[in-house]
């Protein structure tokens, strides 16, 4: 996933909206792509340590207290942990 984000850095976009960033966060492409790349890297790191969706959600909220879009985090935590069980 992070590779897809990194590969888009050369697109020269002017504005970019990062799905988990806080309302009012800068919309310049570099900031949004860097935030998203970091968020996804941390998500993958915390996913390996998580015992259940709640522990993953709490870890992500702890590492990104200003991030919004909790619904996506909750769904992503459940979906990714269920996929690891199979």
N, CA, C and O atoms as a Maestro MAE file, in Angstrom:
{
 s_m_m2io_version
 :::
 2.0.0
}

f_m_ct {
 s_m_title
 :::
 protein
 m_atom[344] {
  # First column is atom index #
  i_m_mmod_type
  r_m_x_coord
  r_m_y_coord
  r_m_z_coord
  i_m_residue_number
  s_m_chain_name
  s_m_pdb_residue_name
  s_m_pdb_atom_name
  i_m_atomic_number
  :::
  1 25 0.812 -1.184 0.000 1 A "UNK " " N  " 7
  2 3 0.000 0.000 0.000 1 A "UNK " " CA " 6
  3 2 0.862 1.258 0.000 1 A "UNK " " C  " 6
  4 15 0.601 2.193 -0.758 1 A "UNK " " O  " 8
  5 25 1.877 1.282 0.839 2 A "UNK " " N  " 7
  6 3 2.736 2.455 0.919 2 A "UNK " " CA " 6
  7 2 3.449 2.678 -0.410 2 A "UNK " " C  " 6
  8 15 3.667 3.822 -0.808 2 A "UNK " " O  " 8
  9 25 3.810 1.611 -1.093 3 A "UNK " " N  " 7
  10 3 4.464 1.735 -2.389 3 A "UNK " " CA " 6
  11 2 3.592 2.460 -3.408 3 A "UNK " " C  " 6
  12 15 4.106 3.207 -4.241 3 A "UNK " " O  " 8
  13 25 2.299 2.251 -3.353 4 A "UNK " " N  " 7
  14 3 1.388 2.959 -4.251 4 A "UNK " " CA " 6
  15 2 1.397 4.447 -3.970 4 A "UNK " " C  " 6
  16 15 1.388 5.255 -4.899 4 A "UNK " " O  " 8
  17 25 1.414 4.815 -2.715 5 A "UNK " " N  " 7
  18 3 1.438 6.223 -2.335 5 A "UNK " " CA " 6
  19 2 2.750 6.849 -2.774 5 A "UNK " " C  " 6
  20 15 2.755 7.917 -3.388 5 A "UNK " " O  " 8
  21 25 3.850 6.203 -2.470 6 A "UNK " " N  " 7
  22 3 5.165 6.720 -2.826 6 A "UNK " " CA " 6
  23 2 5.297 6.877 -4.335 6 A "UNK " " C  " 6
  24 15 5.897 7.846 -4.800 6 A "UNK " " O  " 8
  25 25 4.754 5.953 -5.101 7 A "UNK " " N  " 7
  26 3 4.822 6.018 -6.551 7 A "UNK " " CA " 6
  27 2 4.063 7.187 -7.133 7 A "UNK " " C  " 6
  28 15 4.330 7.590 -8.266 7 A "UNK " " O  " 8
  29 25 3.123 7.742 -6.390 8 A "UNK " " N  " 7
  30 3 2.336 8.874 -6.874 8 A "UNK " " CA " 6
  31 2 2.967 10.219 -6.554 8 A "UNK " " C  " 6
  32 15 2.408 11.251 -6.924 8 A "UNK " " O  " 8
  33 25 4.086 10.246 -5.896 9 A "UNK " " N  " 7
  34 3 4.700 11.511 -5.521 9 A "UNK " " CA " 6
  35 2 5.189 12.305 -6.731 9 A "UNK " " C  " 6
  36 15 5.301 13.528 -6.648 9 A "UNK " " O  " 8
  37 25 5.474 11.662 -7.825 10 A "UNK " " N  " 7
  38 3 5.953 12.366 -9.006 10 A "UNK " " CA " 6
  39 2 4.850 12.906 -9.897 10 A "UNK " " C  " 6
  40 15 5.133 13.438 -10.970 10 A "UNK " " O  " 8
  41 25 3.614 12.781 -9.479 11 A "UNK " " N  " 7
  42 3 2.482 13.191 -10.311 11 A "UNK " " CA " 6
  43 2 2.371 14.701 -10.412 11 A "UNK " " C  " 6
  44 15 1.752 15.195 -11.354 11 A "UNK " " O  " 8
  45 25 2.931 15.439 -9.504 12 A "UNK " " N  " 7
  46 3 2.909 16.902 -9.487 12 A "UNK " " CA " 6
  47 2 1.505 17.453 -9.228 12 A "UNK " " C  " 6
  48 15 1.107 18.449 -9.833 12 A "UNK " " O  " 8
  49 25 0.772 16.821 -8.349 13 A "UNK " " N  " 7
  50 3 -0.558 17.324 -7.987 13 A "UNK " " CA " 6
  51 2 -0.410 18.594 -7.161 13 A "UNK " " C  " 6
  52 15 0.565 18.753 -6.427 13 A "UNK " " O  " 8
  53 25 -1.363 19.483 -7.281 14 A "UNK " " N  " 7
  54 3 -1.344 20.721 -6.511 14 A "UNK " " CA " 6
  55 2 -2.023 20.540 -5.151 14 A "UNK " " C  " 6
  56 15 -1.517 21.000 -4.128 14 A "UNK " " O  " 8
  57 25 -3.154 19.874 -5.156 15 A "UNK " " N  " 7
  58 3 -3.905 19.639 -3.932 15 A "UNK " " CA " 6
  59 2 -4.152 18.153 -3.760 15 A "UNK " " C  " 6
  60 15 -4.296 17.411 -4.732 15 A "UNK " " O  " 8
  61 25 -4.197 17.738 -2.519 16 A "UNK " " N  " 7
  62 3 -4.439 16.338 -2.216 16 A "UNK " " CA " 6
  63 2 -5.091 16.284 -0.842 16 A "UNK " " C  " 6
  64 15 -4.641 16.962 0.081 16 A "UNK " " O  " 8
  65 25 -6.123 15.504 -0.698 17 A "UNK " " N  " 7
  66 3 -6.827 15.385 0.569 17 A "UNK " " CA " 6
  67 2 -6.556 14.008 1.159 17 A "UNK " " C  " 6
  68 15 -6.957 12.991 0.591 17 A "UNK " " O  " 8
  69 25 -5.890 13.979 2.275 18 A "UNK " " N  " 7
  70 3 -5.574 12.739 2.952 18 A "UNK " " CA " 6
  71 2 -6.782 12.310 3.779 18 A "UNK " " C  " 6
  72 15 -7.282 13.092 4.588 18 A "UNK " " O  " 8
  73 25 -7.254 11.094 3.590 19 A "UNK " " N  " 7
  74 3 -8.481 10.633 4.210 19 A "UNK " " CA " 6
  75 2 -8.506 10.659 5.723 19 A "UNK " " C  " 6
  76 15 -9.580 10.812 6.305 19 A "UNK " " O  " 8
  77 25 -7.372 10.518 6.385 20 A "UNK " " N  " 7
  78 3 -7.358 10.453 7.840 20 A "UNK " " CA " 6
  79 2 -6.878 11.744 8.478 20 A "UNK " " C  " 6
  80 15 -6.815 11.839 9.703 20 A "UNK " " O  " 8
  81 25 -6.543 12.727 7.679 21 A "UNK " " N  " 7
  82 3 -6.023 13.955 8.268 21 A "UNK " " CA " 6
  83 2 -7.146 14.788 8.873 21 A "UNK " " C  " 6
  84 15 -8.315 14.638 8.517 21 A "UNK " " O  " 8
  85 25 -6.776 15.644 9.767 22 A "UNK " " N  " 7
  86 3 -7.723 16.477 10.499 22 A "UNK " " CA " 6
  87 2 -8.270 17.574 9.596 22 A "UNK " " C  " 6
  88 15 -7.587 18.057 8.693 22 A "UNK " " O  " 8
  89 25 -9.505 17.953 9.857 23 A "UNK " " N  " 7
  90 3 -10.111 19.070 9.132 23 A "UNK " " CA " 6
  91 2 -9.227 20.294 9.315 23 A "UNK " " C  " 6
  92 15 -8.818 20.615 10.431 23 A "UNK " " O  " 8
  93 25 -8.938 20.967 8.221 24 A "UNK " " N  " 7
  94 3 -8.086 22.145 8.262 24 A "UNK " " CA " 6
  95 2 -6.618 21.847 8.011 24 A "UNK " " C  " 6
  96 15 -5.801 22.766 7.962 24 A "UNK " " O  " 8
  97 25 -6.274 20.586 7.852 25 A "UNK " " N  " 7
  98 3 -4.875 20.216 7.566 25 A "UNK " " CA " 6
  99 2 -4.498 20.747 6.189 25 A "UNK " " C  " 6
  100 15 -5.369 20.891 5.331 25 A "UNK " " O  " 8
  101 25 -3.230 21.038 5.957 26 A "UNK " " N  " 7
  102 3 -2.800 21.532 4.646 26 A "UNK " " CA " 6
  103 2 -3.186 20.559 3.537 26 A "UNK " " C  " 6
  104 15 -3.108 19.343 3.705 26 A "UNK " " O  " 8
  105 25 -3.599 21.110 2.409 27 A "UNK " " N  " 7
  106 3 -4.023 20.286 1.281 27 A "UNK " " CA " 6
  107 2 -2.957 20.159 0.199 27 A "UNK " " C  " 6
  108 15 -3.205 19.565 -0.850 27 A "UNK " " O  " 8
  109 25 -1.770 20.713 0.449 28 A "UNK " " N  " 7
  110 3 -0.740 20.569 -0.580 28 A "UNK " " CA " 6
  111 2 -0.367 19.103 -0.704 28 A "UNK " " C  " 6
  112 15 -0.350 18.361 0.279 28 A "UNK " " O  " 8
  113 25 -0.074 18.710 -1.908 29 A "UNK " " N  " 7
  114 3 0.137 17.292 -2.220 29 A "UNK " " CA " 6
  115 2 1.265 16.675 -1.401 29 A "UNK " " C  " 6
  116 15 1.127 15.552 -0.916 29 A "UNK " " O  " 8
  117 25 2.362 17.378 -1.240 30 A "UNK " " N  " 7
  118 3 3.495 16.799 -0.512 30 A "UNK " " CA " 6
  119 2 3.141 16.487 0.936 30 A "UNK " " C  " 6
  120 15 3.470 15.411 1.435 30 A "UNK " " O  " 8
  121 25 2.478 17.409 1.611 31 A "UNK " " N  " 7
  122 3 2.096 17.196 3.002 31 A "UNK " " CA " 6
  123 2 1.131 16.033 3.124 31 A "UNK " " C  " 6
  124 15 1.299 15.177 3.993 31 A "UNK " " O  " 8
  125 25 0.118 15.989 2.262 32 A "UNK " " N  " 7
  126 3 -0.892 14.927 2.322 32 A "UNK " " CA " 6
  127 2 -0.291 13.561 2.022 32 A "UNK " " C  " 6
  128 15 -0.618 12.575 2.683 32 A "UNK " " O  " 8
  129 25 0.583 13.504 1.031 33 A "UNK " " N  " 7
  130 3 1.197 12.224 0.669 33 A "UNK " " CA " 6
  131 2 2.129 11.760 1.787 33 A "UNK " " C  " 6
  132 15 2.148 10.575 2.118 33 A "UNK " " O  " 8
  133 25 2.891 12.665 2.364 34 A "UNK " " N  " 7
  134 3 3.783 12.295 3.464 34 A "UNK " " CA " 6
  135 2 2.982 11.808 4.668 34 A "UNK " " C  " 6
  136 15 3.349 10.816 5.297 34 A "UNK " " O  " 8
  137 25 1.888 12.503 4.992 35 A "UNK " " N  " 7
  138 3 1.051 12.080 6.107 35 A "UNK " " CA " 6
  139 2 0.491 10.679 5.846 35 A "UNK " " C  " 6
  140 15 0.553 9.808 6.714 35 A "UNK " " O  " 8
  141 25 -0.050 10.471 4.655 36 A "UNK " " N  " 7
  142 3 -0.661 9.185 4.314 36 A "UNK " " CA " 6
  143 2 0.368 8.073 4.336 36 A "UNK " " C  " 6
  144 15 0.105 6.990 4.857 36 A "UNK " " O  " 8
  145 25 1.531 8.331 3.777 37 A "UNK " " N  " 7
  146 3 2.602 7.321 3.771 37 A "UNK " " CA " 6
  147 2 2.993 6.944 5.199 37 A "UNK " " C  " 6
  148 15 3.151 5.764 5.511 37 A "UNK " " O  " 8
  149 25 3.146 7.935 6.054 38 A "UNK " " N  " 7
  150 3 3.503 7.680 7.446 38 A "UNK " " CA " 6
  151 2 2.374 6.946 8.166 38 A "UNK " " C  " 6
  152 15 2.627 5.999 8.911 38 A "UNK " " O  " 8
  153 25 1.140 7.375 7.950 39 A "UNK " " N  " 7
  154 3 -0.021 6.745 8.601 39 A "UNK " " CA " 6
  155 2 -0.121 5.265 8.235 39 A "UNK " " C  " 6
  156 15 -0.329 4.416 9.102 39 A "UNK " " O  " 8
  157 25 0.026 4.967 6.955 40 A "UNK " " N  " 7
  158 3 -0.073 3.577 6.512 40 A "UNK " " CA " 6
  159 2 1.087 2.730 7.027 40 A "UNK " " C  " 6
  160 15 0.895 1.565 7.373 40 A "UNK " " O  " 8
  161 25 2.275 3.299 7.082 41 A "UNK " " N  " 7
  162 3 3.428 2.569 7.628 41 A "UNK " " CA " 6
  163 2 3.211 2.234 9.099 41 A "UNK " " C  " 6
  164 15 3.482 1.116 9.537 41 A "UNK " " O  " 8
  165 25 2.726 3.203 9.848 42 A "UNK " " N  " 7
  166 3 2.462 2.983 11.266 42 A "UNK " " CA " 6
  167 2 1.322 1.976 11.438 42 A "UNK " " C  " 6
  168 15 1.381 1.122 12.322 42 A "UNK " " O  " 8
  169 25 0.282 2.071 10.599 43 A "UNK " " N  " 7
  170 3 -0.826 1.120 10.665 43 A "UNK " " CA " 6
  171 2 -0.319 -0.304 10.471 43 A "UNK " " C  " 6
  172 15 -0.695 -1.207 11.219 43 A "UNK " " O  " 8
  173 25 0.530 -0.505 9.474 44 A "UNK " " N  " 7
  174 3 1.084 -1.841 9.223 44 A "UNK " " CA " 6
  175 2 1.940 -2.313 10.396 44 A "UNK " " C  " 6
  176 15 1.911 -3.491 10.751 44 A "UNK " " O  " 8
  177 25 2.693 -1.407 10.992 45 A "UNK " " N  " 7
  178 3 3.528 -1.737 12.154 45 A "UNK " " CA " 6
  179 2 2.655 -2.128 13.355 45 A "UNK " " C  " 6
  180 15 2.904 -3.139 14.011 45 A "UNK " " O  " 8
  181 25 1.642 -1.323 13.629 46 A "UNK " " N  " 7
  182 3 0.763 -1.592 14.773 46 A "UNK " " CA " 6
  183 2 -0.113 -2.823 14.530 46 A "UNK " " C  " 6
  184 15 -0.473 -3.528 15.473 46 A "UNK " " O  " 8
  185 25 -0.451 -3.077 13.280 47 A "UNK " " N  " 7
  186 3 -1.258 -4.244 12.929 47 A "UNK " " CA " 6
  187 2 -0.546 -5.534 13.345 47 A "UNK " " C  " 6
  188 15 -1.190 -6.475 13.808 47 A "UNK " " O  " 8
  189 25 0.756 -5.580 13.184 48 A "UNK " " N  " 7
  190 3 1.539 -6.763 13.545 48 A "UNK " " CA " 6
  191 2 1.519 -7.023 15.057 48 A "UNK " " C  " 6
  192 15 1.647 -8.167 15.493 48 A "UNK " " O  " 8
  193 25 1.359 -5.972 15.843 49 A "UNK " " N  " 7
  194 3 1.388 -6.102 17.297 49 A "UNK " " CA " 6
  195 2 0.000 -6.258 17.917 49 A "UNK " " C  " 6
  196 15 -0.129 -6.697 19.059 49 A "UNK " " O  " 8
  197 25 -1.031 -5.897 17.162 50 A "UNK " " N  " 7
  198 3 -2.388 -5.849 17.718 50 A "UNK " " CA " 6
  199 2 -2.941 -7.238 18.017 50 A "UNK " " C  " 6
  200 15 -2.748 -8.181 17.249 50 A "UNK " " O  " 8
  201 25 -3.629 -7.342 19.140 51 A "UNK " " N  " 7
  202 3 -4.270 -8.597 19.524 51 A "UNK " " CA " 6
  203 2 -5.737 -8.618 19.132 51 A "UNK " " C  " 6
  204 15 -6.339 -9.682 18.986 51 A "UNK " " O  " 8
  205 25 -6.307 -7.426 18.963 52 A "UNK " " N  " 7
  206 3 -7.709 -7.312 18.583 52 A "UNK " " CA " 6
  207 2 -7.930 -5.918 17.980 52 A "UNK " " C  " 6
  208 15 -7.056 -5.057 18.080 52 A "UNK " " O  " 8
  209 25 -9.090 -5.695 17.355 53 A "UNK " " N  " 7
  210 3 -9.333 -4.392 16.724 53 A "UNK " " CA " 6
  211 2 -9.201 -3.212 17.691 53 A "UNK " " C  " 6
  212 15 -8.655 -2.172 17.323 53 A "UNK " " O  " 8
  213 25 -9.692 -3.364 18.915 54 A "UNK " " N  " 7
  214 3 -9.623 -2.251 19.866 54 A "UNK " " CA " 6
  215 2 -8.187 -1.852 20.193 54 A "UNK " " C  " 6
  216 15 -7.888 -0.665 20.330 54 A "UNK " " O  " 8
  217 25 -7.301 -2.833 20.319 55 A "UNK " " N  " 7
  218 3 -5.907 -2.490 20.617 55 A "UNK " " CA " 6
  219 2 -5.255 -1.769 19.437 55 A "UNK " " C  " 6
  220 15 -4.431 -0.877 19.638 55 A "UNK " " O  " 8
  221 25 -5.611 -2.144 18.226 56 A "UNK " " N  " 7
  222 3 -5.084 -1.456 17.039 56 A "UNK " " CA " 6
  223 2 -5.635 -0.040 16.964 56 A "UNK " " C  " 6
  224 15 -4.887 0.906 16.715 56 A "UNK " " O  " 8
  225 25 -6.918 0.111 17.175 57 A "UNK " " N  " 7
  226 3 -7.545 1.437 17.141 57 A "UNK " " CA " 6
  227 2 -6.922 2.350 18.193 57 A "UNK " " C  " 6
  228 15 -6.591 3.499 17.901 57 A "UNK " " O  " 8
  229 25 -6.761 1.848 19.404 58 A "UNK " " N  " 7
  230 3 -6.170 2.659 20.474 58 A "UNK " " CA " 6
  231 2 -4.724 3.031 20.171 58 A "UNK " " C  " 6
  232 15 -4.299 4.149 20.459 58 A "UNK " " O  " 8
  233 25 -3.974 2.109 19.598 59 A "UNK " " N  " 7
  234 3 -2.582 2.403 19.238 59 A "UNK " " CA " 6
  235 2 -2.523 3.500 18.176 59 A "UNK " " C  " 6
  236 15 -1.698 4.409 18.267 59 A "UNK " " O  " 8
  237 25 -3.393 3.417 17.175 60 A "UNK " " N  " 7
  238 3 -3.398 4.425 16.116 60 A "UNK " " CA " 6
  239 2 -3.854 5.779 16.643 60 A "UNK " " C  " 6
  240 15 -3.303 6.811 16.259 60 A "UNK " " O  " 8
  241 25 -4.845 5.784 17.508 61 A "UNK " " N  " 7
  242 3 -5.296 7.046 18.103 61 A "UNK " " CA " 6
  243 2 -4.199 7.649 18.975 61 A "UNK " " C  " 6
  244 15 -4.064 8.870 19.051 61 A "UNK " " O  " 8
  245 25 -3.421 6.799 19.628 62 A "UNK " " N  " 7
  246 3 -2.307 7.280 20.427 62 A "UNK " " CA " 6
  247 2 -1.191 7.871 19.586 62 A "UNK " " C  " 6
  248 15 -0.567 8.858 19.977 62 A "UNK " " O  " 8
  249 25 -0.941 7.271 18.439 63 A "UNK " " N  " 7
  250 3 0.144 7.743 17.564 63 A "UNK " " CA " 6
  251 2 -0.286 8.912 16.686 63 A "UNK " " C  " 6
  252 15 0.545 9.716 16.265 63 A "UNK " " O  " 8
  253 25 -1.590 9.005 16.411 64 A "UNK " " N  " 7
  254 3 -2.122 10.076 15.566 64 A "UNK " " CA " 6
  255 2 -3.330 10.718 16.247 64 A "UNK " " C  " 6
  256 15 -4.454 10.583 15.766 64 A "UNK " " O  " 8
  257 25 -3.107 11.413 17.360 65 A "UNK " " N  " 7
  258 3 -4.230 11.973 18.109 65 A "UNK " " CA " 6
  259 2 -5.032 13.022 17.334 65 A "UNK " " C  " 6
  260 15 -6.203 13.251 17.640 65 A "UNK " " O  " 8
  261 25 -4.428 13.649 16.354 66 A "UNK " " N  " 7
  262 3 -5.145 14.685 15.598 66 A "UNK " " CA " 6
  263 2 -5.864 14.133 14.372 66 A "UNK " " C  " 6
  264 15 -6.570 14.869 13.683 66 A "UNK " " O  " 8
  265 25 -5.689 12.852 14.098 67 A "UNK " " N  " 7
  266 3 -6.326 12.260 12.917 67 A "UNK " " CA " 6
  267 2 -7.825 12.092 13.148 67 A "UNK " " C  " 6
  268 15 -8.274 11.800 14.256 67 A "UNK " " O  " 8
  269 25 -8.568 12.280 12.093 68 A "UNK " " N  " 7
  270 3 -10.018 12.104 12.131 68 A "UNK " " CA " 6
  271 2 -10.392 10.879 11.313 68 A "UNK " " C  " 6
  272 15 -9.527 10.088 10.937 68 A "UNK " " O  " 8
  273 25 -11.658 10.727 11.043 69 A "UNK " " N  " 7
  274 3 -12.206 9.641 10.230 69 A "UNK " " CA " 6
  275 2 -12.109 8.323 10.983 69 A "UNK " " C  " 6
  276 15 -11.592 7.327 10.476 69 A "UNK " " O  " 8
  277 25 -12.622 8.349 12.208 70 A "UNK " " N  " 7
  278 3 -12.576 7.183 13.097 70 A "UNK " " CA " 6
  279 2 -13.283 5.977 12.492 70 A "UNK " " C  " 6
  280 15 -12.855 4.840 12.691 70 A "UNK " " O  " 8
  281 25 -14.364 6.220 11.754 71 A "UNK " " N  " 7
  282 3 -15.101 5.109 11.157 71 A "UNK " " CA " 6
  283 2 -14.193 4.279 10.249 71 A "UNK " " C  " 6
  284 15 -14.239 3.049 10.283 71 A "UNK " " O  " 8
  285 25 -13.379 4.940 9.445 72 A "UNK " " N  " 7
  286 3 -12.467 4.216 8.555 72 A "UNK " " CA " 6
  287 2 -11.427 3.433 9.354 72 A "UNK " " C  " 6
  288 15 -11.079 2.309 8.992 72 A "UNK " " O  " 8
  289 25 -10.936 4.023 10.430 73 A "UNK " " N  " 7
  290 3 -9.967 3.319 11.283 73 A "UNK " " CA " 6
  291 2 -10.606 2.082 11.900 73 A "UNK " " C  " 6
  292 15 -10.000 1.011 11.915 73 A "UNK " " O  " 8
  293 25 -11.822 2.223 12.405 74 A "UNK " " N  " 7
  294 3 -12.503 1.086 13.027 74 A "UNK " " CA " 6
  295 2 -12.744 -0.037 12.019 74 A "UNK " " C  " 6
  296 15 -12.486 -1.206 12.307 74 A "UNK " " O  " 8
  297 25 -13.232 0.324 10.856 75 A "UNK " " N  " 7
  298 3 -13.487 -0.691 9.820 75 A "UNK " " CA " 6
  299 2 -12.188 -1.313 9.321 75 A "UNK " " C  " 6
  300 15 -12.114 -2.523 9.108 75 A "UNK " " O  " 8
  301 25 -11.168 -0.482 9.135 76 A "UNK " " N  " 7
  302 3 -9.879 -0.989 8.673 76 A "UNK " " CA " 6
  303 2 -9.237 -1.938 9.670 76 A "UNK " " C  " 6
  304 15 -8.652 -2.952 9.289 76 A "UNK " " O  " 8
  305 25 -9.350 -1.600 10.955 77 A "UNK " " N  " 7
  306 3 -8.787 -2.469 11.993 77 A "UNK " " CA " 6
  307 2 -9.473 -3.828 11.990 77 A "UNK " " C  " 6
  308 15 -8.811 -4.865 12.040 77 A "UNK " " O  " 8
  309 25 -10.784 -3.821 11.930 78 A "UNK " " N  " 7
  310 3 -11.529 -5.080 11.929 78 A "UNK " " CA " 6
  311 2 -11.245 -5.906 10.672 78 A "UNK " " C  " 6
  312 15 -11.003 -7.110 10.753 78 A "UNK " " O  " 8
  313 25 -11.277 -5.260 9.534 79 A "UNK " " N  " 7
  314 3 -11.064 -5.980 8.274 79 A "UNK " " CA " 6
  315 2 -9.656 -6.563 8.187 79 A "UNK " " C  " 6
  316 15 -9.489 -7.712 7.779 79 A "UNK " " O  " 8
  317 25 -8.657 -5.795 8.559 80 A "UNK " " N  " 7
  318 3 -7.274 -6.268 8.469 80 A "UNK " " CA " 6
  319 2 -6.988 -7.368 9.477 80 A "UNK " " C  " 6
  320 15 -6.288 -8.326 9.150 80 A "UNK " " O  " 8
  321 25 -7.500 -7.263 10.668 81 A "UNK " " N  " 7
  322 3 -7.270 -8.320 11.663 81 A "UNK " " CA " 6
  323 2 -8.032 -9.589 11.298 81 A "UNK " " C  " 6
  324 15 -7.531 -10.690 11.525 81 A "UNK " " O  " 8
  325 25 -9.217 -9.457 10.743 82 A "UNK " " N  " 7
  326 3 -9.950 -10.645 10.291 82 A "UNK " " CA " 6
  327 2 -9.223 -11.320 9.132 82 A "UNK " " C  " 6
  328 15 -9.205 -12.548 9.049 82 A "UNK " " O  " 8
  329 25 -8.626 -10.539 8.241 83 A "UNK " " N  " 7
  330 3 -7.887 -11.107 7.105 83 A "UNK " " CA " 6
  331 2 -6.665 -11.871 7.595 83 A "UNK " " C  " 6
  332 15 -6.308 -12.898 7.017 83 A "UNK " " O  " 8
  333 25 -6.022 -11.387 8.647 84 A "UNK " " N  " 7
  334 3 -4.840 -12.077 9.193 84 A "UNK " " CA " 6
  335 2 -5.197 -13.408 9.833 84 A "UNK " " C  " 6
  336 15 -4.375 -14.324 9.862 84 A "UNK " " O  " 8
  337 25 -6.409 -13.521 10.343 85 A "UNK " " N  " 7
  338 3 -6.852 -14.767 10.991 85 A "UNK " " CA " 6
  339 2 -7.110 -15.879 9.989 85 A "UNK " " C  " 6
  340 15 -7.024 -17.059 10.331 85 A "UNK " " O  " 8
  341 25 -7.423 -15.512 8.760 86 A "UNK " " N  " 7
  342 3 -7.793 -16.509 7.756 86 A "UNK " " CA " 6
  343 2 -6.601 -17.112 7.082 86 A "UNK " " C  " 6
  344 15 -6.752 -17.969 6.211 86 A "UNK " " O  " 8
  :::
 }
 m_bond[343] {
  # First column is bond index #
  i_m_from
  i_m_to
  i_m_order
  :::
  1 1 2 1
  2 2 3 1
  3 3 4 2
  4 3 5 1
  5 5 6 1
  6 6 7 1
  7 7 8 2
  8 7 9 1
  9 9 10 1
  10 10 11 1
  11 11 12 2
  12 11 13 1
  13 13 14 1
  14 14 15 1
  15 15 16 2
  16 15 17 1
  17 17 18 1
  18 18 19 1
  19 19 20 2
  20 19 21 1
  21 21 22 1
  22 22 23 1
  23 23 24 2
  24 23 25 1
  25 25 26 1
  26 26 27 1
  27 27 28 2
  28 27 29 1
  29 29 30 1
  30 30 31 1
  31 31 32 2
  32 31 33 1
  33 33 34 1
  34 34 35 1
  35 35 36 2
  36 35 37 1
  37 37 38 1
  38 38 39 1
  39 39 40 2
  40 39 41 1
  41 41 42 1
  42 42 43 1
  43 43 44 2
  44 43 45 1
  45 45 46 1
  46 46 47 1
  47 47 48 2
  48 47 49 1
  49 49 50 1
  50 50 51 1
  51 51 52 2
  52 51 53 1
  53 53 54 1
  54 54 55 1
  55 55 56 2
  56 55 57 1
  57 57 58 1
  58 58 59 1
  59 59 60 2
  60 59 61 1
  61 61 62 1
  62 62 63 1
  63 63 64 2
  64 63 65 1
  65 65 66 1
  66 66 67 1
  67 67 68 2
  68 67 69 1
  69 69 70 1
  70 70 71 1
  71 71 72 2
  72 71 73 1
  73 73 74 1
  74 74 75 1
  75 75 76 2
  76 75 77 1
  77 77 78 1
  78 78 79 1
  79 79 80 2
  80 79 81 1
  81 81 82 1
  82 82 83 1
  83 83 84 2
  84 83 85 1
  85 85 86 1
  86 86 87 1
  87 87 88 2
  88 87 89 1
  89 89 90 1
  90 90 91 1
  91 91 92 2
  92 91 93 1
  93 93 94 1
  94 94 95 1
  95 95 96 2
  96 95 97 1
  97 97 98 1
  98 98 99 1
  99 99 100 2
  100 99 101 1
  101 101 102 1
  102 102 103 1
  103 103 104 2
  104 103 105 1
  105 105 106 1
  106 106 107 1
  107 107 108 2
  108 107 109 1
  109 109 110 1
  110 110 111 1
  111 111 112 2
  112 111 113 1
  113 113 114 1
  114 114 115 1
  115 115 116 2
  116 115 117 1
  117 117 118 1
  118 118 119 1
  119 119 120 2
  120 119 121 1
  121 121 122 1
  122 122 123 1
  123 123 124 2
  124 123 125 1
  125 125 126 1
  126 126 127 1
  127 127 128 2
  128 127 129 1
  129 129 130 1
  130 130 131 1
  131 131 132 2
  132 131 133 1
  133 133 134 1
  134 134 135 1
  135 135 136 2
  136 135 137 1
  137 137 138 1
  138 138 139 1
  139 139 140 2
  140 139 141 1
  141 141 142 1
  142 142 143 1
  143 143 144 2
  144 143 145 1
  145 145 146 1
  146 146 147 1
  147 147 148 2
  148 147 149 1
  149 149 150 1
  150 150 151 1
  151 151 152 2
  152 151 153 1
  153 153 154 1
  154 154 155 1
  155 155 156 2
  156 155 157 1
  157 157 158 1
  158 158 159 1
  159 159 160 2
  160 159 161 1
  161 161 162 1
  162 162 163 1
  163 163 164 2
  164 163 165 1
  165 165 166 1
  166 166 167 1
  167 167 168 2
  168 167 169 1
  169 169 170 1
  170 170 171 1
  171 171 172 2
  172 171 173 1
  173 173 174 1
  174 174 175 1
  175 175 176 2
  176 175 177 1
  177 177 178 1
  178 178 179 1
  179 179 180 2
  180 179 181 1
  181 181 182 1
  182 182 183 1
  183 183 184 2
  184 183 185 1
  185 185 186 1
  186 186 187 1
  187 187 188 2
  188 187 189 1
  189 189 190 1
  190 190 191 1
  191 191 192 2
  192 191 193 1
  193 193 194 1
  194 194 195 1
  195 195 196 2
  196 195 197 1
  197 197 198 1
  198 198 199 1
  199 199 200 2
  200 199 201 1
  201 201 202 1
  202 202 203 1
  203 203 204 2
  204 203 205 1
  205 205 206 1
  206 206 207 1
  207 207 208 2
  208 207 209 1
  209 209 210 1
  210 210 211 1
  211 211 212 2
  212 211 213 1
  213 213 214 1
  214 214 215 1
  215 215 216 2
  216 215 217 1
  217 217 218 1
  218 218 219 1
  219 219 220 2
  220 219 221 1
  221 221 222 1
  222 222 223 1
  223 223 224 2
  224 223 225 1
  225 225 226 1
  226 226 227 1
  227 227 228 2
  228 227 229 1
  229 229 230 1
  230 230 231 1
  231 231 232 2
  232 231 233 1
  233 233 234 1
  234 234 235 1
  235 235 236 2
  236 235 237 1
  237 237 238 1
  238 238 239 1
  239 239 240 2
  240 239 241 1
  241 241 242 1
  242 242 243 1
  243 243 244 2
  244 243 245 1
  245 245 246 1
  246 246 247 1
  247 247 248 2
  248 247 249 1
  249 249 250 1
  250 250 251 1
  251 251 252 2
  252 251 253 1
  253 253 254 1
  254 254 255 1
  255 255 256 2
  256 255 257 1
  257 257 258 1
  258 258 259 1
  259 259 260 2
  260 259 261 1
  261 261 262 1
  262 262 263 1
  263 263 264 2
  264 263 265 1
  265 265 266 1
  266 266 267 1
  267 267 268 2
  268 267 269 1
  269 269 270 1
  270 270 271 1
  271 271 272 2
  272 271 273 1
  273 273 274 1
  274 274 275 1
  275 275 276 2
  276 275 277 1
  277 277 278 1
  278 278 279 1
  279 279 280 2
  280 279 281 1
  281 281 282 1
  282 282 283 1
  283 283 284 2
  284 283 285 1
  285 285 286 1
  286 286 287 1
  287 287 288 2
  288 287 289 1
  289 289 290 1
  290 290 291 1
  291 291 292 2
  292 291 293 1
  293 293 294 1
  294 294 295 1
  295 295 296 2
  296 295 297 1
  297 297 298 1
  298 298 299 1
  299 299 300 2
  300 299 301 1
  301 301 302 1
  302 302 303 1
  303 303 304 2
  304 303 305 1
  305 305 306 1
  306 306 307 1
  307 307 308 2
  308 307 309 1
  309 309 310 1
  310 310 311 1
  311 311 312 2
  312 311 313 1
  313 313 314 1
  314 314 315 1
  315 315 316 2
  316 315 317 1
  317 317 318 1
  318 318 319 1
  319 319 320 2
  320 319 321 1
  321 321 322 1
  322 322 323 1
  323 323 324 2
  324 323 325 1
  325 325 326 1
  326 326 327 1
  327 327 328 2
  328 327 329 1
  329 329 330 1
  330 330 331 1
  331 331 332 2
  332 331 333 1
  333 333 334 1
  334 334 335 1
  335 335 336 2
  336 335 337 1
  337 337 338 1
  338 338 339 1
  339 339 340 2
  340 339 341 1
  341 341 342 1
  342 342 343 1
  343 343 344 2
  :::
 }
}
